[in-house]
Amino acid sequence: PTARRMAPILRRAKMPIVGIVSGADFLRDRKRFPNVVNLRTSYGEETRRLVSHMFNKLGARRFGIIYQDDAFGRSVLNSYHDALKALGLPILAKASYSWHSHSVHSSVFLLQKADLDVVMLATTTTNAVDAINMARTLGDTYAVALLSIVNIDLLRRSLDLPFEPAVFARIMPDVRNESIGLVRRFRSALASYRKASPEAAARVPGPYSLEGYIIGRFVVAVLERMPDEPTREKFLASALATEPVGIDDWVISFAAGSNAGSDYVRLIEYSNDNPDKVTAE
């Protein structure tokens, strides 16, 4: 909702928006928003990958969804419908809720009789907690699919009951995996920052700070490849050029006419039989 209100204002001002923290599909329309430079994967791509995994790896055939009744939730609903349609499957049950209320509980009740294998939660972290707690209290055993908007660590700390089985989509690499060059440089930079700034001593590596690090380095790389004095127009032309930008071993690349620079999705699966993470990239 915030991006939908903000993006047109900045478009009229011809102000570049780089690395907006939203996967909303409407922001990936370059004709509509030529000033937006997306560095993260869309919710639509996350949804497609989650559906594919649930269908092919978990054998799911009966799909439902609980979604926030706003631009974010409806966008995910449309992507979910399209992903299932491609597999010849319908959405068997769906329910929406208002983001500022606790009516997500009633959405869980509405899906109870559908005998579902999977429920996609197009929700924020707080509402995902409420929905999963209610579902498990009622004895529902379906798998839950969650987008990158959900904070895994906060969700796990907040739940009263086990949430497995579940599959989470992540759009950043694992900040603990130092075999990735980007992650090594990020952790080294953060360690140097903590050492130089006592107020930053408590900061720990996380996906959001990694995303901010990528955005910062991308902007520097774009400016470095501009031969002339930068202007808004020249910056956008350089940022959205088809020549890839390499940030260590992380590559941001825009197809001709596109403003989406990444389609990276990492899936993390939790199961009742195996509580350890199984990652698919």
C-alpha positions as CSV (number, residue, x, y, z in Angstrom):
1,P,0.0,0.0,0.0
2,T,2.8,2.4,0.8
3,A,4.6,1.8,-2.5
4,R,1.4,2.2,-4.4
5,R,1.0,5.7,-3.0
6,M,4.6,6.7,-3.1
7,A,5.6,5.5,-6.6
8,P,3.3,7.8,-8.7
9,I,4.5,10.8,-6.7
10,L,8.1,10.1,-7.4
11,R,7.4,9.2,-11.0
12,R,5.9,12.6,-11.6
13,A,9.0,14.2,-10.0
14,K,11.2,11.9,-12.2
15,M,13.0,10.8,-9.1
16,P,14.8,7.4,-9.3
17,I,13.7,4.8,-6.8
18,V,16.4,2.2,-6.2
19,G,16.0,-1.0,-4.3
20,I,12.5,-0.4,-2.9
21,V,11.7,-3.0,-0.3
22,S,8.7,-4.4,-2.0
23,G,8.0,-7.4,-4.3
24,A,4.8,-5.8,-5.7
25,D,4.3,-6.8,-9.4
26,F,3.0,-3.4,-10.4
27,L,6.4,-1.9,-9.7
28,R,7.9,-4.2,-12.3
29,D,6.0,-2.5,-15.1
30,R,8.8,-0.3,-16.6
31,K,6.4,1.5,-19.0
32,R,4.3,2.6,-16.0
33,F,7.2,3.2,-13.6
34,P,10.3,4.0,-15.7
35,N,11.9,5.6,-12.6
36,V,11.9,2.4,-10.5
37,V,15.0,0.2,-10.3
38,N,14.0,-3.1,-8.6
39,L,16.9,-5.1,-7.0
40,R,14.8,-7.8,-5.3
41,T,12.6,-10.6,-6.7
42,S,8.9,-10.0,-7.2
43,Y,6.2,-11.6,-5.0
44,G,4.9,-13.2,-8.2
45,E,8.2,-15.1,-8.8
46,E,8.3,-16.1,-5.1
47,T,4.7,-17.4,-5.4
48,R,5.5,-19.4,-8.6
49,R,8.5,-21.0,-7.0
50,L,6.6,-21.9,-3.8
51,V,3.7,-23.5,-5.8
52,S,6.2,-25.4,-8.0
53,H,8.0,-26.7,-4.9
54,M,4.8,-27.7,-3.1
55,F,3.4,-29.4,-6.2
56,N,6.6,-31.2,-7.4
57,K,8.5,-31.9,-4.2
58,L,5.7,-32.3,-1.6
59,G,3.0,-33.7,-3.9
60,A,0.4,-31.1,-2.9
61,R,-2.7,-30.9,-5.1
62,R,-5.2,-29.1,-2.9
63,F,-4.3,-25.4,-2.5
64,G,-5.9,-22.6,-0.5
65,I,-4.9,-19.1,0.4
66,I,-5.3,-16.5,3.2
67,Y,-4.5,-13.0,1.9
68,Q,-4.4,-9.4,3.2
69,D,-7.1,-7.4,1.6
70,D,-5.0,-4.7,0.0
71,A,-2.7,-4.3,-3.1
72,F,-0.1,-6.6,-1.7
73,G,-2.5,-9.5,-0.9
74,R,-4.5,-9.2,-4.1
75,S,-1.3,-9.2,-6.2
76,V,-0.2,-12.4,-4.5
77,L,-3.7,-13.9,-5.0
78,N,-3.5,-13.2,-8.7
79,S,0.0,-14.7,-9.0
80,Y,-1.2,-17.8,-7.0
81,H,-4.1,-18.2,-9.3
82,D,-1.9,-18.0,-12.4
83,A,0.7,-20.4,-11.0
84,L,-2.0,-23.0,-10.1
85,K,-3.8,-22.5,-13.4
86,A,-0.5,-23.4,-15.3
87,L,-0.6,-26.7,-13.4
88,G,-4.3,-27.2,-14.2
89,L,-5.4,-26.7,-10.6
90,P,-7.9,-24.2,-9.0
91,I,-7.7,-22.4,-5.7
92,L,-10.0,-24.6,-3.7
93,A,-10.5,-22.1,-0.8
94,K,-9.6,-18.5,-0.2
95,A,-10.2,-16.0,2.5
96,S,-9.2,-12.4,3.0
97,Y,-8.8,-10.2,6.1
98,S,-8.2,-6.5,6.8
99,W,-4.5,-5.9,7.7
100,H,-5.3,-3.7,10.8
101,S,-7.7,-6.1,12.4
102,H,-7.5,-9.6,13.9
103,S,-10.0,-11.1,11.5
104,V,-7.3,-13.4,10.2
105,H,-8.7,-15.9,12.7
106,S,-12.1,-16.0,10.9
107,S,-10.1,-16.6,7.6
108,V,-8.6,-19.8,9.1
109,F,-12.1,-21.0,10.1
110,L,-13.4,-20.4,6.6
111,L,-10.7,-22.8,5.1
112,Q,-11.3,-25.6,7.6
113,K,-13.6,-27.8,5.6
114,A,-11.7,-27.7,2.4
115,D,-9.3,-30.5,3.3
116,L,-6.3,-28.6,2.0
117,D,-2.7,-29.8,1.4
118,V,-1.3,-26.2,1.4
119,V,-2.3,-22.8,2.5
120,M,-0.4,-19.8,1.1
121,L,-0.2,-17.0,3.7
122,A,0.0,-13.6,1.9
123,T,0.3,-11.9,5.2
124,T,2.7,-9.9,7.4
125,T,4.6,-11.7,10.2
126,T,2.1,-10.8,13.0
127,N,-0.9,-12.1,11.0
128,A,1.1,-15.2,9.9
129,V,1.7,-16.0,13.6
130,D,-2.0,-15.6,14.4
131,A,-3.1,-17.7,11.5
132,I,-0.6,-20.5,12.2
133,N,-1.4,-20.6,15.9
134,M,-5.1,-20.8,15.2
135,A,-4.7,-23.5,12.5
136,R,-2.6,-25.7,14.6
137,T,-4.9,-25.2,17.6
138,L,-7.8,-26.4,15.4
139,G,-5.8,-29.4,14.4
140,D,-5.1,-28.4,10.8
141,T,-2.0,-30.1,9.4
142,Y,-1.7,-28.5,6.0
143,A,1.7,-27.1,5.0
144,V,2.0,-23.3,5.0
145,A,3.7,-21.3,2.3
146,L,5.2,-18.0,3.3
147,L,6.7,-15.1,1.3
148,S,9.9,-13.2,2.1
149,I,7.9,-10.5,3.8
150,V,7.6,-12.8,6.8
151,N,10.4,-12.6,9.3
152,I,11.3,-16.2,10.1
153,D,13.1,-15.6,13.3
154,L,10.4,-13.4,14.7
155,L,7.7,-15.8,13.6
156,R,9.4,-18.8,15.3
157,R,9.9,-16.8,18.6
158,S,6.2,-15.7,18.5
159,L,4.5,-19.0,17.8
160,D,2.8,-20.9,20.6
161,L,2.7,-24.2,18.6
162,P,5.0,-25.8,16.1
163,F,4.5,-24.4,12.6
164,E,5.8,-27.3,10.6
165,P,5.3,-28.3,7.8
166,A,6.2,-25.0,6.1
167,V,8.1,-23.6,3.2
168,F,9.5,-20.1,3.3
169,A,10.7,-18.1,0.3
170,R,13.8,-15.9,0.8
171,I,15.1,-13.4,-1.8
172,M,18.6,-12.9,-0.3
173,P,21.4,-15.5,0.2
174,D,22.0,-17.0,3.6
175,V,24.0,-14.4,5.6
176,R,25.8,-17.3,7.4
177,N,27.1,-18.9,4.2
178,E,30.6,-17.5,3.9
179,S,31.3,-19.6,0.8
180,I,29.4,-16.8,-1.0
181,G,31.8,-14.0,-1.9
182,L,29.1,-11.3,-1.4
183,V,28.4,-12.6,2.1
184,R,32.1,-12.7,3.1
185,R,32.5,-9.1,2.0
186,F,29.3,-8.0,3.7
187,R,30.3,-9.7,7.0
188,S,33.7,-8.2,6.8
189,A,32.3,-4.7,6.2
190,L,29.8,-5.0,9.0
191,A,32.6,-6.2,11.4
192,S,34.7,-3.2,10.4
193,Y,31.7,-0.9,11.0
194,R,31.1,-2.3,14.4
195,K,34.7,-1.9,15.4
196,A,34.8,1.8,14.2
197,S,31.4,2.7,15.6
198,P,30.7,1.6,19.2
199,E,26.9,2.4,18.8
200,A,26.8,-0.3,16.1
201,A,28.4,-3.0,18.4
202,A,25.1,-4.9,18.8
203,R,24.3,-5.1,15.1
204,V,24.4,-8.6,13.7
205,P,24.2,-9.8,10.0
206,G,20.7,-10.2,8.7
207,P,18.9,-10.4,5.4
208,Y,17.7,-6.8,5.5
209,S,21.1,-5.3,6.3
210,L,22.5,-7.5,3.5
211,E,19.9,-6.1,1.1
212,G,20.9,-2.6,2.1
213,Y,24.5,-3.4,1.5
214,I,23.7,-4.7,-2.0
215,I,21.7,-1.5,-2.7
216,G,24.5,0.7,-1.6
217,R,27.1,-1.1,-3.7
218,F,24.8,-1.1,-6.7
219,V,24.4,2.6,-6.6
220,V,28.2,3.1,-6.3
221,A,28.8,0.7,-9.2
222,V,26.2,2.6,-11.4
223,L,27.8,6.0,-10.6
224,E,31.3,4.6,-11.3
225,R,30.3,3.6,-14.9
226,M,28.8,7.0,-15.7
227,P,31.4,9.1,-17.6
228,D,29.7,12.4,-17.2
229,E,28.2,14.5,-14.3
230,P,25.2,12.4,-13.0
231,T,21.7,13.5,-13.5
232,R,18.5,11.7,-12.7
233,E,18.0,10.7,-16.4
234,K,21.6,9.6,-16.9
235,F,21.5,7.6,-13.6
236,L,18.4,5.7,-14.6
237,A,19.8,5.0,-18.1
238,S,23.0,3.6,-16.5
239,A,21.2,1.7,-13.8
240,L,18.8,0.0,-16.2
241,A,21.3,-0.8,-18.9
242,T,21.5,-4.4,-20.0
243,E,25.1,-4.6,-19.0
244,P,25.1,-6.6,-15.7
245,V,26.4,-5.2,-12.5
246,G,28.6,-7.7,-10.5
247,I,28.8,-7.3,-6.8
248,D,31.4,-9.9,-6.0
249,D,29.6,-13.1,-7.1
250,W,26.1,-11.6,-6.9
251,V,24.9,-10.4,-10.4
252,I,22.2,-7.8,-11.0
253,S,21.0,-7.9,-14.6
254,F,18.2,-6.1,-16.5
255,A,16.7,-7.5,-19.7
256,A,15.9,-4.9,-22.4
257,G,12.8,-3.0,-21.4
258,S,12.7,-4.4,-17.9
259,N,13.3,-2.8,-14.5
260,A,13.6,-6.0,-12.5
261,G,17.2,-6.9,-11.8
262,S,16.8,-10.2,-9.9
263,D,14.7,-13.3,-9.9
264,Y,16.7,-15.1,-7.1
265,V,14.5,-17.2,-4.8
266,R,15.8,-19.5,-2.0
267,L,13.3,-21.9,-0.5
268,I,13.6,-23.2,3.1
269,E,11.6,-26.2,4.0
270,Y,10.7,-27.3,7.5
271,S,8.9,-30.7,8.0
272,N,7.6,-32.6,11.0
273,D,9.9,-35.5,10.3
274,N,13.0,-33.4,9.6
275,P,13.1,-30.1,11.6
276,D,16.4,-29.2,9.9
277,K,16.3,-26.8,7.0
278,V,16.3,-28.1,3.5
279,T,17.2,-25.4,1.0
280,A,16.4,-25.3,-2.7
281,E,17.8,-22.5,-4.9
